[in-house]
């Protein structure tokens, strides 16, 4: 070989080889070697299958099996006993080992000394130089009268009987003295004819499910079932994006007119303004806030974008500025309009009548009502009402019942509103069960329309409710205090009379002290203020 080093391909190897090299000079020599191990990938541990027992009598039976040695010399035997767990754990009785060669072969062994009318469990075992394989555990029942007509028995079980949402498990069953078996109930193709023993994968389960199997012969039948409990799906709450509403006190100005821009937000952590007039652009508070436009000589659009960890929302309002009026000609009056919008929240489930109707409990149903009115002299068109419901409520139904629904945003197309006309929109919602006590519920409403002059306008309103469930005892104490010291002064119970007597006694003692002339103590001025 070259002394400078080189490489050489080994070619195809079918067995382990060792390569040696020796190099020398005038001072001596040195050796080195490397071994290349070749694994026989065509050989493997045996595959063994347990077959049903035959020749079952009162005290004996024949156990059967089938083995594939996978090219290696293999030995086989049976493990058996009256306890299934002992057989599965390898603690049962063992038959003599049999050599079956390296190919596929069937084998059987007789066992005797059995008890009559008794169930026995058994499995086939095979071993070669690559490892050991175990067949499935089967069972049989010995005769009680030598006629091989024992009772039919079936055992159905599951690897796991409690699953997470969408998980699966494997069902396994064995039967004794049965001619046929049939499965029922269950899911995923379980129902129908089944072998006398076997296994079945349930596939993904989303609900608690019961599987049943029935086996029979000409004279007897038996059934068994197993229930797989599936845990409820865990639904993570969907983060709610912010909502922003922006509007102007007036969206139609004369030349050099001014107005105020106002905004409010829900679930926002920061806001940025753009467009508009001088001083508008930049960081803004999450509101409620306002901005004075100053004198405007041209139409301006004010845009506000607000953010939180889940996303952003943008809203804008355009302030239209009419052109400069030249000359003294008096223009012809045009119809005007003014739309007022109000909103209210009331409890439809008066569990505790004394509670403020703007403090619902989780699970309560709420009517959110928006009333609008045109008090101008001309009709307005293209009325569109936008309602942004808070995350803590769920939309149920409304009147009118045809809104466009996108998440918790409802849009009502209300058409045309004549002069002095009015209307009402009512939305029925339910407070979520997981709404936290003390959470503010903002219900912003924006009504946009086109006035008789053809200019777009918008008005807004907002009402706030609060999730709150006060304990009954606390309400009782508040009512008691109000009865004693509020509008009804005379007590209505024993506790109230006791307080009144104590108060009278204090006043008598105080009067005697002030007017008796005996003043053993330093003079003090006591002022008692009773507020109603």
FIDRENKOL-429112 format. One record per residue (C-alpha): residue in one letter; y, z, x; residue number from 1. Coordinates in nm, 3 decimals. Layout:
<volums>
("A",(Y,Z,X),NUM)
...
</volums>
This chain:
<volums>
("X",(0.000,0.000,0.000),1)
("X",(0.359,-0.045,0.101),2)
("X",(0.514,0.253,0.282),3)
("X",(0.846,0.192,0.106),4)
("X",(0.712,0.278,-0.238),5)
("X",(0.622,0.053,-0.526),6)
("X",(0.459,0.052,-0.869),7)
("X",(0.139,-0.081,-1.017),8)
("X",(0.017,-0.113,-1.375),9)
("X",(-0.307,0.070,-1.459),10)
("X",(-0.408,-0.186,-1.717),11)
("X",(-0.590,-0.072,-2.035),12)
("X",(-0.766,0.262,-1.987),13)
("X",(-1.061,0.380,-2.195),14)
("X",(-1.125,0.703,-2.005),15)
("X",(-0.940,0.960,-1.794),16)
("X",(-0.863,0.835,-1.438),17)
("X",(-0.738,1.002,-1.116),18)
("X",(-0.532,0.797,-0.865),19)
("X",(-0.513,0.909,-0.494),20)
("X",(-0.289,0.788,-0.209),21)
("X",(-0.285,0.888,0.159),22)
("X",(-0.011,0.806,0.412),23)
("X",(-0.019,0.870,0.789),24)
("X",(0.175,0.830,1.115),25)
("X",(0.123,0.931,1.480),26)
("X",(0.175,1.297,1.391),27)
("X",(-0.074,1.319,1.104),28)
("X",(-0.130,1.230,0.736),29)
("X",(-0.055,1.352,0.382),30)
("X",(-0.232,1.299,0.048),31)
("X",(-0.122,1.307,-0.317),32)
("X",(-0.289,1.226,-0.651),33)
("X",(-0.216,1.193,-1.023),34)
("X",(-0.454,1.215,-1.319),35)
("X",(-0.402,1.003,-1.633),36)
("X",(-0.578,1.160,-1.934),37)
("X",(-0.701,0.928,-2.208),38)
("X",(-0.745,1.073,-2.558),39)
("X",(-1.012,0.926,-2.781),40)
("X",(-0.794,0.858,-3.085),41)
("X",(-1.089,0.707,-3.275),42)
("X",(-1.266,1.043,-3.296),43)
("X",(-1.174,1.330,-3.521),44)
("X",(-1.315,1.643,-3.678),45)
("X",(-1.571,1.579,-3.954),46)
("X",(-1.492,1.522,-4.321),47)
("X",(-1.716,1.717,-4.559),48)
("X",(-1.737,1.713,-4.940),49)
("X",(-1.904,1.971,-5.164),50)
("X",(-2.124,1.821,-5.438),51)
("X",(-2.237,1.996,-5.759),52)
("X",(-2.549,2.212,-5.744),53)
("X",(-2.878,2.088,-5.894),54)
("X",(-3.219,2.231,-5.982),55)
("X",(-3.056,2.546,-6.116),56)
("X",(-3.316,2.800,-6.229),57)
("X",(-3.318,3.172,-6.299),58)
("X",(-3.341,3.269,-5.931),59)
("X",(-3.278,2.954,-5.727),60)
("X",(-3.068,2.639,-5.696),61)
("X",(-3.010,2.341,-5.467),62)
("X",(-2.671,2.309,-5.295),63)
("X",(-2.555,1.957,-5.207),64)
("X",(-2.290,1.803,-4.983),65)
("X",(-2.178,1.487,-4.801),66)
("X",(-2.039,1.457,-4.446),67)
("X",(-1.878,1.196,-4.219),68)
("X",(-1.909,1.294,-3.852),69)
("X",(-1.637,1.045,-3.746),70)
("X",(-1.848,0.927,-3.452),71)
("X",(-1.946,1.270,-3.319),72)
("X",(-2.265,1.467,-3.355),73)
("X",(-2.212,1.707,-3.645),74)
("X",(-2.383,2.017,-3.785),75)
("X",(-2.352,2.125,-4.149),76)
("X",(-2.433,2.430,-4.365),77)
("X",(-2.327,2.605,-4.689),78)
("X",(-2.135,2.928,-4.752),79)
("X",(-2.209,3.093,-5.089),80)
("X",(-2.187,3.416,-5.286),81)
("X",(-2.095,3.580,-5.617),82)
("X",(-1.730,3.643,-5.515),83)
("X",(-1.508,3.336,-5.490),84)
("X",(-1.262,3.507,-5.253),85)
("X",(-1.544,3.597,-5.012),86)
("X",(-1.651,3.232,-5.000),87)
("X",(-1.294,3.106,-4.947),88)
("X",(-1.238,3.365,-4.671),89)
("X",(-1.565,3.274,-4.493),90)
("X",(-1.726,3.611,-4.574),91)
("X",(-2.006,3.478,-4.797),92)
("X",(-2.372,3.414,-4.723),93)
("X",(-2.456,3.116,-4.496),94)
("X",(-2.750,2.875,-4.507),95)
("X",(-2.922,2.741,-4.196),96)
("X",(-2.732,2.478,-3.999),97)
("X",(-2.852,2.118,-4.023),98)
("X",(-2.779,1.839,-3.771),99)
("X",(-2.662,1.522,-3.950),100)
("X",(-2.570,1.291,-3.661),101)
("X",(-2.236,1.117,-3.616),102)
("X",(-2.209,0.900,-3.927),103)
("X",(-2.198,0.952,-4.303),104)
("X",(-2.486,1.143,-4.453),105)
("X",(-2.581,1.348,-4.759),106)
("X",(-2.745,1.685,-4.718),107)
("X",(-2.875,1.970,-4.934),108)
("X",(-3.030,2.312,-4.897),109)
("X",(-3.222,2.536,-5.137),110)
("X",(-3.123,2.898,-5.190),111)
("X",(-3.332,3.156,-5.375),112)
("X",(-3.341,3.526,-5.452),113)
("X",(-3.058,3.478,-5.702),114)
("X",(-2.984,3.694,-6.006),115)
("X",(-3.033,3.532,-6.344),116)
("X",(-2.738,3.453,-6.571),117)
("X",(-2.494,3.496,-6.278),118)
("X",(-2.213,3.273,-6.151),119)
("X",(-2.230,3.177,-5.782),120)
("X",(-1.965,3.003,-5.572),121)
("X",(-2.037,2.777,-5.276),122)
("X",(-1.883,2.523,-5.038),123)
("X",(-2.006,2.282,-4.771),124)
("X",(-1.901,2.329,-4.404),125)
("X",(-1.920,2.074,-4.118),126)
("X",(-1.843,2.114,-3.747),127)
("X",(-1.833,1.885,-3.442),128)
("X",(-1.669,1.906,-3.102),129)
("X",(-1.328,1.821,-3.252),130)
("X",(-1.320,2.095,-3.514),131)
("X",(-1.448,2.233,-3.845),132)
("X",(-1.392,2.109,-4.200),133)
("X",(-1.449,2.295,-4.529),134)
("X",(-1.529,2.138,-4.864),135)
("X",(-1.385,2.260,-5.195),136)
("X",(-1.538,2.566,-5.361),137)
("X",(-1.765,2.483,-5.659),138)
("X",(-1.971,2.710,-5.881),139)
("X",(-2.287,2.722,-6.091),140)
("X",(-2.451,2.976,-6.319),141)
("X",(-2.820,3.064,-6.304),142)
("X",(-3.033,3.050,-6.618),143)
("X",(-3.114,3.358,-6.816),144)
("X",(-3.431,3.211,-6.966),145)
("X",(-3.536,2.933,-6.732),146)
("X",(-3.409,2.661,-6.966),147)
("X",(-3.095,2.570,-6.772),148)
("X",(-2.880,2.622,-7.081),149)
("X",(-2.627,2.873,-6.944),150)
("X",(-2.284,2.929,-7.100),151)
("X",(-2.006,2.682,-7.023),152)
("X",(-1.729,2.831,-6.809),153)
("X",(-1.406,2.678,-6.678),154)
("X",(-1.147,2.831,-6.444),155)
("X",(-0.794,2.678,-6.421),156)
("X",(-0.542,2.808,-6.167),157)
("X",(-0.225,2.702,-5.981),158)
("X",(-0.126,2.734,-5.615),159)
("X",(0.210,2.872,-5.737),160)
("X",(0.287,2.993,-6.089),161)
("X",(0.664,3.045,-6.035),162)
("X",(0.878,2.753,-5.917),163)
("X",(1.238,2.676,-5.845),164)
("X",(1.413,2.416,-6.058),165)
("X",(1.266,2.071,-5.977),166)
("X",(0.979,2.203,-5.758),167)
("X",(0.609,2.115,-5.801),168)
("X",(0.271,2.280,-5.752),169)
("X",(-0.101,2.192,-5.752),170)
("X",(-0.345,2.284,-6.029),171)
("X",(-0.714,2.341,-5.945),172)
("X",(-1.012,2.389,-6.175),173)
("X",(-1.391,2.445,-6.161),174)
("X",(-1.648,2.454,-6.439),175)
("X",(-2.008,2.573,-6.486),176)
("X",(-2.277,2.410,-6.702),177)
("X",(-2.029,2.161,-6.851),178)
("X",(-2.100,1.798,-6.933),179)
("X",(-1.733,1.695,-6.973),180)
("X",(-1.379,1.832,-6.952),181)
("X",(-1.050,1.735,-7.119),182)
("X",(-0.694,1.845,-7.035),183)
("X",(-0.413,1.901,-7.286),184)
("X",(-0.047,2.004,-7.302),185)
("X",(0.131,1.996,-6.963),186)
("X",(0.333,1.702,-6.830),187)
("X",(0.315,1.410,-6.590),188)
("X",(-0.019,1.258,-6.692),189)
("X",(-0.214,1.584,-6.710),190)
("X",(-0.357,1.525,-7.058),191)
("X",(-0.683,1.336,-7.094),192)
("X",(-1.037,1.331,-6.958),193)
("X",(-1.096,1.527,-6.636),194)
("X",(-1.380,1.575,-6.388),195)
("X",(-1.572,1.902,-6.409),196)
("X",(-1.377,2.018,-6.104),197)
("X",(-1.074,1.889,-5.921),198)
("X",(-0.702,1.924,-5.852),199)
("X",(-0.376,1.785,-5.997),200)
("X",(-0.018,1.775,-5.864),201)
("X",(0.232,1.859,-6.136),202)
("X",(0.521,1.658,-5.984),203)
("X",(0.874,1.798,-6.028),204)
("X",(0.909,2.051,-6.311),205)
("X",(1.236,2.136,-6.484),206)
("X",(1.108,2.362,-6.762),207)
("X",(0.841,2.631,-6.794),208)
("X",(0.518,2.443,-6.873),209)
("X",(0.166,2.544,-6.983),210)
("X",(-0.139,2.342,-6.875),211)
("X",(-0.474,2.372,-7.056),212)
("X",(-0.826,2.240,-6.993),213)
("X",(-1.141,2.259,-7.209),214)
("X",(-1.499,2.191,-7.091),215)
("X",(-1.815,2.160,-7.304),216)
("X",(-2.181,2.068,-7.324),217)
("X",(-2.398,2.004,-7.628),218)
("X",(-2.415,2.373,-7.722),219)
("X",(-2.109,2.547,-7.585),220)
("X",(-1.748,2.506,-7.474),221)
("X",(-1.485,2.703,-7.285),222)
("X",(-1.114,2.660,-7.217),223)
("X",(-0.856,2.803,-6.980),224)
("X",(-0.482,2.765,-6.930),225)
("X",(-0.212,2.845,-6.677),226)
("X",(0.164,2.870,-6.728),227)
("X",(0.407,2.757,-6.457),228)
("X",(0.738,2.943,-6.486),229)
("X",(1.036,2.731,-6.377),230)
("X",(1.359,2.911,-6.291),231)
("X",(1.683,2.794,-6.449),232)
("X",(1.895,2.543,-6.264),233)
("X",(2.179,2.701,-6.070),234)
("X",(2.494,2.508,-6.149),235)
("X",(2.778,2.559,-5.911),236)
("X",(3.120,2.566,-6.078),237)
("X",(3.312,2.243,-6.035),238)
("X",(3.635,2.303,-5.844),239)
("X",(3.934,2.215,-6.061),240)
("X",(4.199,1.983,-5.925),241)
("X",(4.565,2.073,-5.975),242)
("X",(4.774,1.949,-6.266),243)
("X",(5.145,1.874,-6.243),244)
("X",(5.391,1.799,-6.525),245)
("X",(5.743,1.677,-6.449),246)
("X",(6.020,1.590,-6.694),247)
("X",(6.396,1.555,-6.719),248)
("X",(6.636,1.724,-6.959),249)
("X",(6.762,1.374,-7.032),250)
("X",(6.608,1.045,-6.925),251)
("X",(6.893,0.824,-7.051),252)
("X",(7.232,0.889,-6.886),253)
("X",(7.574,0.733,-6.895),254)
("X",(7.715,0.599,-6.569),255)
("X",(7.781,0.893,-6.328),256)
("X",(7.596,1.127,-6.563),257)
("X",(7.373,1.409,-6.440),258)
("X",(7.066,1.595,-6.560),259)
("X",(6.807,1.846,-6.440),260)
("X",(6.451,1.766,-6.334),261)
("X",(6.198,2.034,-6.427),262)
("X",(5.830,2.075,-6.340),263)
("X",(5.534,2.307,-6.381),264)
("X",(5.187,2.308,-6.226),265)
("X",(4.841,2.450,-6.281),266)
("X",(4.604,2.542,-5.995),267)
("X",(4.839,2.400,-5.730),268)
("X",(4.894,2.556,-5.388),269)
("X",(5.169,2.325,-5.256),270)
("X",(5.390,2.039,-5.377),271)
("X",(5.581,1.751,-5.217),272)
("X",(5.858,1.547,-5.384),273)
("X",(5.950,1.183,-5.318),274)
("X",(6.193,0.923,-5.452),275)
("X",(6.476,1.049,-5.670),276)
("X",(6.827,1.120,-5.551),277)
("X",(6.975,1.302,-5.250),278)
("X",(6.813,1.640,-5.191),279)
("X",(6.504,1.574,-5.404),280)
("X",(6.251,1.457,-5.143),281)
("X",(6.056,1.716,-4.944),282)
("X",(5.859,2.033,-5.005),283)
("X",(5.890,2.190,-5.349),284)
("X",(5.764,2.515,-5.502),285)
("X",(5.460,2.508,-5.728),286)
("X",(5.698,2.596,-6.011),287)
("X",(5.808,2.634,-6.269),288)
("X",(6.106,2.481,-6.093),289)
("X",(6.418,2.272,-6.153),290)
("X",(6.647,2.034,-5.960),291)
("X",(7.001,1.923,-6.049),292)
("X",(7.036,1.550,-5.987),293)
("X",(7.412,1.538,-5.940),294)
("X",(7.606,1.229,-6.056),295)
("X",(7.383,0.921,-6.084),296)
("X",(7.511,0.565,-6.076),297)
("X",(7.169,0.395,-6.092),298)
("X",(6.824,0.453,-6.239),299)
("X",(6.611,0.693,-6.034),300)
("X",(6.241,0.786,-6.039),301)
("X",(6.147,1.140,-5.939),302)
("X",(5.787,1.186,-5.820),303)
("X",(5.605,1.513,-5.751),304)
("X",(5.258,1.542,-5.592),305)
("X",(5.082,1.879,-5.585),306)
("X",(4.770,1.982,-5.395),307)
("X",(4.492,2.240,-5.370),308)
("X",(4.160,2.257,-5.189),309)
("X",(3.994,2.028,-5.446),310)
("X",(4.242,1.741,-5.453),311)
("X",(4.585,1.642,-5.577),312)
("X",(4.775,1.528,-5.887),313)
("X",(5.091,1.322,-5.916),314)
("X",(5.342,1.288,-6.198),315)
("X",(5.682,1.123,-6.216),316)
("X",(5.977,1.083,-6.449),317)
("X",(6.235,0.804,-6.453),318)
("X",(6.600,0.877,-6.534),319)
("X",(6.762,0.563,-6.670),320)
("X",(7.136,0.522,-6.596),321)
("X",(7.337,0.284,-6.812),322)
("X",(7.585,0.048,-6.654),323)
("X",(7.953,0.131,-6.608),324)
("X",(8.152,0.069,-6.928),325)
("X",(8.471,-0.140,-6.877),326)
("X",(8.747,-0.183,-7.137),327)
("X",(8.829,0.013,-7.449),328)
("X",(8.604,-0.157,-7.704),329)
("X",(8.431,0.105,-7.914),330)
("X",(8.059,0.026,-7.920),331)
("X",(7.873,0.018,-8.250),332)
("X",(7.677,0.336,-8.301),333)
("X",(7.305,0.292,-8.259),334)
("X",(7.039,0.504,-8.420),335)
("X",(6.954,0.815,-8.228),336)
("X",(6.648,1.029,-8.202),337)
("X",(6.557,1.371,-8.081),338)
("X",(6.200,1.489,-8.075),339)
("X",(6.130,1.861,-8.064),340)
("X",(5.789,1.986,-7.959),341)
("X",(5.649,2.333,-7.997),342)
("X",(5.308,2.472,-7.927),343)
("X",(5.119,2.783,-8.017),344)
("X",(4.784,2.947,-7.961),345)
("X",(4.604,3.156,-8.221),346)
("X",(4.267,3.330,-8.233),347)
("X",(4.021,3.183,-8.484),348)
("X",(3.776,3.463,-8.430),349)
("X",(3.963,3.786,-8.517),350)
("X",(3.714,4.032,-8.370),351)
("X",(3.985,4.296,-8.315),352)
("X",(4.277,4.221,-8.546),353)
("X",(4.525,4.430,-8.347),354)
("X",(4.487,4.221,-8.031),355)
("X",(4.762,3.977,-7.943),356)
("X",(4.643,3.632,-8.034),357)
("X",(4.737,3.505,-7.688),358)
("X",(4.481,3.731,-7.519),359)
("X",(4.137,3.587,-7.606),360)
("X",(3.808,3.719,-7.473),361)
("X",(3.545,3.505,-7.295),362)
("X",(3.347,3.323,-7.562),363)
("X",(3.635,3.321,-7.815),364)
("X",(3.736,2.998,-7.984),365)
("X",(4.105,2.909,-7.977),366)
("X",(4.320,2.671,-8.181),367)
("X",(4.584,2.509,-7.959),368)
("X",(4.850,2.365,-8.191),369)
("X",(5.131,2.126,-8.096),370)
("X",(5.397,2.049,-8.359),371)
("X",(5.650,1.772,-8.306),372)
("X",(5.953,1.653,-8.514),373)
("X",(6.205,1.368,-8.498),374)
("X",(6.543,1.511,-8.601),375)
("X",(6.732,1.193,-8.509),376)
("X",(6.854,0.908,-8.730),377)
("X",(6.616,0.637,-8.613),378)
("X",(6.242,0.591,-8.572),379)
("X",(6.072,0.638,-8.236),380)
("X",(5.769,0.434,-8.130),381)
("X",(5.476,0.450,-7.892),382)
("X",(5.432,0.827,-7.926),383)
("X",(5.171,0.948,-7.676),384)
("X",(5.081,1.316,-7.649),385)
("X",(4.909,1.439,-7.330),386)
("X",(4.745,1.783,-7.328),387)
("X",(4.604,1.930,-7.006),388)
("X",(4.358,2.204,-7.093),389)
("X",(4.291,2.480,-6.837),390)
("X",(3.954,2.483,-6.658),391)
("X",(3.857,2.812,-6.825),392)
("X",(3.824,2.649,-7.170),393)
("X",(3.592,2.379,-7.308),394)
("X",(3.713,2.114,-7.554),395)
("X",(3.522,2.123,-7.886),396)
("X",(3.708,1.908,-8.141),397)
("X",(4.057,1.820,-8.258),398)
("X",(4.268,1.695,-8.545),399)
("X",(4.333,1.403,-8.515),400)
("X",(3.976,1.360,-8.394),401)
("X",(4.021,1.045,-8.186),402)
("X",(4.176,1.147,-7.852),403)
("X",(4.098,0.981,-7.523),404)
("X",(3.917,1.248,-7.322),405)
("X",(3.907,1.254,-6.941),406)
("X",(3.780,1.584,-6.804),407)
("X",(4.008,1.848,-6.954),408)
("X",(4.288,1.600,-7.028),409)
("X",(4.335,1.480,-7.388),410)
("X",(4.559,1.185,-7.479),411)
("X",(4.656,1.121,-7.844),412)
("X",(4.814,0.788,-7.946),413)
("X",(5.042,0.895,-8.235),414)
("X",(5.213,0.562,-8.307),415)
("X",(5.557,0.565,-8.474),416)
("X",(5.755,0.866,-8.599),417)
("X",(6.029,0.793,-8.852),418)
("X",(6.359,0.978,-8.870),419)
("X",(6.314,1.339,-8.984),420)
("X",(5.939,1.292,-8.958),421)
("X",(5.707,1.549,-8.807),422)
("X",(5.341,1.591,-8.716),423)
("X",(5.089,1.837,-8.583),424)
("X",(4.800,1.810,-8.337),425)
("X",(4.541,2.088,-8.330),426)
("X",(4.281,2.119,-8.056),427)
("X",(3.987,2.357,-8.096),428)
("X",(3.861,2.496,-7.763),429)
("X",(3.629,2.772,-7.651),430)
("X",(3.700,3.014,-7.364),431)
("X",(3.418,2.989,-7.109),432)
("X",(3.184,3.287,-7.087),433)
("X",(3.250,3.318,-6.713),434)
("X",(3.631,3.328,-6.747),435)
("X",(3.764,3.626,-6.553),436)
("X",(3.962,3.901,-6.721),437)
("X",(4.334,3.861,-6.651),438)
("X",(4.320,3.485,-6.587),439)
("X",(4.627,3.300,-6.717),440)
("X",(4.554,2.998,-6.936),441)
("X",(4.830,2.736,-6.917),442)
("X",(4.844,2.475,-7.194),443)
("X",(5.108,2.215,-7.089),444)
("X",(5.196,1.937,-7.335),445)
("X",(5.392,1.617,-7.262),446)
("X",(5.509,1.389,-7.546),447)
("X",(5.639,1.049,-7.437),448)
("X",(5.795,0.786,-7.666),449)
("X",(6.041,0.496,-7.684),450)
("X",(6.373,0.577,-7.854),451)
("X",(6.553,0.341,-8.099),452)
("X",(6.751,0.195,-7.808),453)
("X",(6.432,0.092,-7.633),454)
("X",(6.447,0.353,-7.357),455)
("X",(6.141,0.559,-7.265),456)
("X",(6.179,0.933,-7.318),457)
("X",(5.960,1.240,-7.281),458)
("X",(5.965,1.607,-7.380),459)
("X",(5.740,1.889,-7.273),460)
("X",(5.626,2.235,-7.372),461)
("X",(5.392,2.493,-7.229),462)
("X",(5.226,2.798,-7.374),463)
("X",(5.040,3.061,-7.175),464)
("X",(4.748,3.273,-7.290),465)
("X",(4.563,3.534,-7.089),466)
("X",(4.193,3.611,-7.084),467)
("X",(4.176,3.977,-7.169),468)
("X",(3.926,4.209,-7.340),469)
("X",(4.054,4.566,-7.367),470)
("X",(3.795,4.841,-7.428),471)
("X",(3.787,4.970,-7.787),472)
("X",(3.863,5.327,-7.675),473)
("X",(4.184,5.216,-7.508),474)
("X",(4.306,5.048,-7.827),475)
("X",(4.228,5.364,-8.024),476)
("X",(4.438,5.576,-7.786),477)
("X",(4.729,5.333,-7.807),478)
("X",(4.712,5.339,-8.186),479)
("X",(4.703,5.720,-8.184),480)
("X",(5.015,5.743,-7.967),481)
("X",(5.196,5.495,-8.188),482)
("X",(5.111,5.695,-8.500),483)
("X",(5.235,6.022,-8.348),484)
("X",(5.555,5.902,-8.183),485)
("X",(5.621,5.559,-8.329),486)
("X",(5.707,5.426,-8.669),487)
("X",(5.486,5.679,-8.854),488)
("X",(5.591,6.021,-8.718),489)
("X",(5.374,6.242,-8.944),490)
("X",(5.029,6.290,-8.787),491)
("X",(4.723,6.137,-8.946),492)
("X",(4.460,6.342,-8.762),493)
("X",(4.395,6.687,-8.612),494)
("X",(4.507,6.587,-8.264),495)
("X",(4.842,6.460,-8.397),496)
("X",(4.908,6.784,-8.591),497)
("X",(4.829,6.988,-8.280),498)
("X",(5.083,6.792,-8.074),499)
("X",(5.345,6.836,-8.347),500)
("X",(5.293,7.217,-8.361),501)
("X",(5.323,7.244,-7.981),502)
("X",(5.648,7.043,-7.990),503)
("X",(5.794,7.269,-8.264),504)
("X",(5.696,7.583,-8.069),505)
("X",(5.869,7.453,-7.754),506)
("X",(6.187,7.375,-7.950),507)
("X",(6.191,7.727,-8.107),508)
("X",(6.149,7.898,-7.769),509)
("X",(6.419,7.679,-7.618),510)
("X",(6.663,7.763,-7.900),511)
("X",(6.603,8.138,-7.863),512)
("X",(6.660,8.114,-7.490),513)
("X",(6.988,7.923,-7.524),514)
("X",(7.145,8.135,-7.802),515)
("X",(7.003,8.487,-7.747),516)
("X",(7.263,8.580,-7.482),517)
("X",(6.995,8.718,-7.250),518)
("X",(6.966,8.486,-6.961),519)
("X",(6.746,8.642,-6.694),520)
("X",(6.733,8.318,-6.513),521)
("X",(6.997,8.093,-6.363),522)
("X",(7.166,7.860,-6.603),523)
("X",(6.998,7.522,-6.641),524)
("X",(7.085,7.220,-6.846),525)
("X",(6.777,7.064,-7.009),526)
("X",(6.807,6.721,-7.158),527)
("X",(6.524,6.597,-7.377),528)
("X",(6.519,6.232,-7.463),529)
("X",(6.281,6.101,-7.724),530)
("X",(6.251,5.726,-7.735),531)
("X",(6.123,5.542,-8.033),532)
</volums>
